[in-house]
Amino acid sequence: MTAGKFITFEGIDGAGKSTHIAYVADLLHGRGNTVITTREPGGTALGEALRNLLLHEKMHLETEALLMFAARREHLAQVIEPALARGDWVISDRFTDATFAYQGGGRKLSLPKLAVLEQWVHPGLQPDLTLLFDVPLEVARARLDATRDLDKFEQEKTDFFAATRAEYLRRAAEFPERFRVIDSTQPITEVHKTLDEIVSSI
């Protein structure tokens, strides 16, 4: 058994990141670790209530960013920080990189403003590993299930997702020590092989 670490999964809608969370959790379980899987926005009762508002209600851009960080602060206090203190591993479907990508890149909110909120809400805490699942925009859009209701982010236009993806890749270049960019156009078996190698190196 090893000390707990904080792993985040990132990518634009349709990149396929969520399908691989259970696989990585199983890998870590197999190594004798206690693993907590969670998501943002969400992860707590309050966070899930805020998630519903954030995904479906129109609001001012800064309100949206502030609610994202409010949900995150609760998530940290109730789930992430206690789990890490116990030595558990935490896997989160999105974290602060998503806010930089979506609200900063996609919605054009000032990145310095987001950096201030980041420093306020989780100073000194960053993921130990961020897995960024990257695909071309046309692939991501084709993967979104047209038979279900899309949330307000999934309904955005191509330009929004191009800017969101670009900010994700900029963040990955800025923080190469914790990011691993995964080509999510590969067959699932190849993605799993890559994930096996990454997890075995932790």
C-alpha positions as CSV (number, residue, x, y, z in Angstrom):
1,M,0.0,0.0,0.0
2,T,1.2,3.5,-0.8
3,A,0.3,6.9,0.5
4,G,-2.8,8.4,-1.1
5,K,-2.6,10.7,-4.1
6,F,-5.0,13.1,-5.8
7,I,-5.7,12.2,-9.5
8,T,-8.0,14.3,-11.8
9,F,-9.5,13.5,-15.1
10,E,-10.0,16.3,-17.6
11,G,-11.1,16.9,-21.2
12,I,-13.7,18.6,-23.2
13,D,-17.2,17.1,-23.4
14,G,-17.1,14.1,-25.6
15,A,-13.4,13.4,-25.0
16,G,-14.3,10.1,-23.3
17,K,-12.5,10.7,-19.9
18,S,-15.4,9.5,-17.7
19,T,-15.4,6.0,-19.3
20,H,-11.9,5.4,-17.9
21,I,-12.4,6.5,-14.3
22,A,-13.6,3.1,-13.2
23,Y,-10.7,1.4,-14.9
24,V,-8.1,3.5,-13.1
25,A,-9.9,3.0,-9.8
26,D,-9.9,-0.7,-10.3
27,L,-6.1,-0.6,-11.0
28,L,-5.5,1.2,-7.8
29,H,-7.8,-1.1,-5.8
30,G,-5.8,-4.0,-7.2
31,R,-2.7,-2.5,-5.6
32,G,-4.4,-2.5,-2.2
33,N,-5.4,1.1,-2.1
34,T,-8.6,2.7,-0.8
35,V,-10.0,4.8,-3.7
36,I,-12.6,7.5,-3.6
37,T,-14.2,8.5,-6.9
38,T,-16.0,11.8,-7.1
39,R,-16.8,14.6,-9.5
40,E,-17.0,18.4,-10.1
41,P,-19.1,20.3,-9.9
42,G,-20.6,18.0,-7.2
43,G,-19.2,15.5,-4.9
44,T,-21.3,16.7,-1.9
45,A,-25.0,17.3,-1.3
46,L,-24.4,21.1,-1.7
47,G,-22.1,20.5,-4.6
48,E,-24.7,18.4,-6.5
49,A,-27.4,21.1,-5.9
50,L,-25.0,23.7,-7.3
51,R,-24.2,21.4,-10.2
52,N,-27.8,21.4,-11.2
53,L,-27.8,25.2,-11.3
54,L,-24.5,25.4,-13.1
55,L,-25.4,23.0,-15.8
56,H,-28.9,24.2,-16.5
57,E,-29.4,27.8,-15.4
58,K,-28.3,31.0,-17.2
59,M,-26.2,33.3,-15.1
60,H,-23.6,35.9,-15.2
61,L,-20.2,34.6,-16.1
62,E,-18.6,35.7,-12.8
63,T,-21.5,34.1,-10.9
64,E,-20.8,30.9,-12.7
65,A,-17.1,30.9,-11.8
66,L,-17.8,31.8,-8.2
67,L,-20.3,29.0,-7.8
68,M,-17.8,26.6,-9.3
69,F,-15.3,27.5,-6.7
70,A,-17.9,27.5,-3.9
71,A,-18.8,23.9,-4.8
72,R,-15.1,23.1,-5.0
73,R,-14.4,24.5,-1.5
74,E,-17.2,22.3,0.0
75,H,-15.9,19.3,-2.0
76,L,-12.4,19.9,-0.7
77,A,-13.6,20.3,2.9
78,Q,-16.0,17.3,3.0
79,V,-14.4,14.8,0.6
80,I,-11.0,15.4,-0.9
81,E,-9.0,16.8,2.1
82,P,-10.3,14.2,4.6
83,A,-9.7,11.3,2.2
84,L,-6.1,12.4,1.5
85,A,-5.5,12.9,5.2
86,R,-6.6,9.2,5.8
87,G,-4.1,8.1,3.1
88,D,-6.9,7.3,0.6
89,W,-6.5,7.9,-3.1
90,V,-8.9,10.4,-4.7
91,I,-10.0,10.4,-8.3
92,S,-12.1,13.4,-9.4
93,D,-13.9,13.8,-12.7
94,R,-12.7,17.4,-13.2
95,F,-11.2,20.0,-10.9
96,T,-9.8,23.5,-11.2
97,D,-8.2,22.9,-14.6
98,A,-11.7,22.6,-15.9
99,T,-12.6,26.0,-14.6
100,F,-9.6,27.5,-16.4
101,A,-10.6,25.7,-19.5
102,Y,-14.3,26.3,-19.6
103,Q,-14.8,29.6,-17.8
104,G,-11.4,31.0,-18.8
105,G,-10.8,29.5,-22.2
106,G,-14.4,29.0,-23.4
107,R,-16.1,31.9,-21.7
108,K,-13.1,34.3,-21.8
109,L,-13.2,35.1,-18.1
110,S,-9.9,36.7,-17.0
111,L,-7.4,34.0,-16.1
112,P,-5.8,36.2,-13.4
113,K,-9.2,36.4,-11.7
114,L,-9.5,32.6,-11.7
115,A,-5.9,32.3,-10.4
116,V,-7.0,34.5,-7.4
117,L,-9.9,32.2,-6.7
118,E,-7.7,29.1,-7.1
119,Q,-5.2,30.6,-4.5
120,W,-8.0,31.4,-2.1
121,V,-9.9,28.1,-2.3
122,H,-7.0,25.6,-2.4
123,P,-3.6,27.3,-1.7
124,G,-0.8,24.7,-1.9
125,L,-3.0,21.9,-3.1
126,Q,-2.8,20.6,-6.7
127,P,-3.5,17.2,-8.1
128,D,-0.6,14.8,-8.0
129,L,-1.6,13.7,-11.5
130,T,-3.9,15.1,-14.1
131,L,-5.0,12.9,-17.0
132,L,-6.1,15.1,-19.9
133,F,-8.1,13.1,-22.5
134,D,-7.7,15.0,-25.8
135,V,-9.6,14.5,-29.1
136,P,-10.2,16.7,-32.1
137,L,-13.4,18.7,-31.9
138,E,-15.3,16.8,-34.5
139,V,-14.7,13.5,-32.7
140,A,-15.8,15.0,-29.4
141,R,-19.0,16.4,-30.9
142,A,-19.8,13.1,-32.6
143,R,-19.5,11.3,-29.3
144,L,-22.1,13.4,-27.5
145,D,-25.2,11.3,-27.3
146,A,-27.9,13.2,-29.3
147,T,-30.6,11.1,-27.8
148,R,-30.3,12.7,-24.4
149,D,-30.8,16.2,-23.2
150,L,-27.5,18.2,-23.4
151,D,-26.6,20.6,-20.6
152,K,-25.8,24.2,-21.3
153,F,-22.1,23.5,-21.8
154,E,-22.6,20.6,-24.1
155,Q,-24.9,22.8,-26.2
156,E,-22.1,25.4,-26.9
157,K,-20.8,26.0,-30.4
158,T,-17.5,24.8,-31.9
159,D,-15.6,28.0,-31.2
160,F,-16.3,27.6,-27.5
161,F,-14.9,24.0,-27.4
162,A,-11.9,25.0,-29.6
163,A,-11.0,27.7,-27.0
164,T,-11.7,25.3,-24.1
165,R,-9.5,22.6,-25.6
166,A,-6.8,25.2,-26.3
167,E,-6.7,26.3,-22.7
168,Y,-6.5,22.7,-21.5
169,L,-3.5,22.2,-23.7
170,R,-2.0,25.5,-22.6
171,R,-2.4,24.3,-19.0
172,A,-0.8,21.0,-19.8
173,A,2.2,22.8,-21.3
174,E,2.5,25.1,-18.3
175,F,2.4,22.2,-15.8
176,P,4.1,19.2,-17.5
177,E,5.1,17.7,-14.2
178,R,1.5,16.7,-13.3
179,F,-0.2,16.5,-16.7
180,R,-0.3,13.5,-18.9
181,V,-2.1,14.1,-22.3
182,I,-3.8,11.0,-23.6
183,D,-4.9,10.6,-27.3
184,S,-8.4,9.6,-26.7
185,T,-9.0,8.8,-30.4
186,Q,-7.2,5.5,-29.8
187,P,-9.1,2.2,-29.2
188,I,-10.0,1.7,-25.6
189,T,-7.5,-1.2,-25.3
190,E,-4.7,1.3,-26.3
191,V,-5.9,3.9,-23.9
192,H,-6.0,1.3,-21.1
193,K,-2.4,0.3,-22.0
194,T,-1.3,3.9,-21.6
195,L,-3.2,4.2,-18.3
196,D,-1.6,0.9,-17.0
197,E,1.9,2.5,-17.7
198,I,1.0,5.8,-16.0
199,V,-0.5,4.1,-12.9
200,S,2.4,1.7,-12.6
201,S,4.8,4.7,-12.6
202,I,3.1,6.5,-9.7
